């Protein structure tokens, strides 16, 4: 069975939203420490996994899930104000032609 990049994007976006729900529940459980969890632990760890600090390297397929979760954590809007599903399909088209 073959799936299209659009179908893969839809699946990955659903997984990222599920991960965000888990992260949000942890932050809620931590109460006032939830904001510190996001700022000091979650975001830096995701940035490392997504390889975002290496500005010279092109993002790889392996970086994409962490980059997607960062986008979902930011409210689903990327730097170019492009809808997240369109951004994801564009990235998949670039990485998996």
ChimeraX attribute file (.defattr): number of C-alpha atoms within 10 A of each C-alpha:
attribute: neighborCount
match mode: 1-to-1
recipient: residues
	/A:1	2
	/A:2	5
	/A:3	7
	/A:4	12
	/A:5	18
	/A:6	16
	/A:7	12
	/A:8	14
	/A:9	21
	/A:10	15
	/A:11	12
	/A:12	18
	/A:13	20
	/A:14	12
	/A:15	15
	/A:16	21
	/A:17	17
	/A:18	13
	/A:19	15
	/A:20	16
	/A:21	13
	/A:22	12
	/A:23	17
	/A:24	15
	/A:25	13
	/A:26	14
	/A:27	17
	/A:28	13
	/A:29	11
	/A:30	13
	/A:31	12
	/A:32	10
	/A:33	11
	/A:34	17
	/A:35	14
	/A:36	13
	/A:37	16
	/A:38	17
	/A:39	11
	/A:40	11
	/A:41	11
	/A:42	15
	/A:43	16
	/A:44	15
	/A:45	14
	/A:46	18
	/A:47	17
	/A:48	14
	/A:49	16
	/A:50	22
	/A:51	19
	/A:52	17
	/A:53	11
	/A:54	11
	/A:55	8
	/A:56	7
	/A:57	9
	/A:58	11
	/A:59	17
	/A:60	14
	/A:61	13
	/A:62	12
	/A:63	17
	/A:64	19
	/A:65	19
	/A:66	19
	/A:67	21
	/A:68	25
	/A:69	24
	/A:70	22
	/A:71	16
	/A:72	18
	/A:73	20
	/A:74	11
	/A:75	10
	/A:76	17
	/A:77	16
	/A:78	15
	/A:79	6
	/A:80	7
	/A:81	9
	/A:82	12
	/A:83	11
	/A:84	18
	/A:85	17
	/A:86	12
	/A:87	17
	/A:88	23
	/A:89	19
	/A:90	15
	/A:91	18
	/A:92	19
	/A:93	13
	/A:94	12
	/A:95	15
	/A:96	11
	/A:97	7
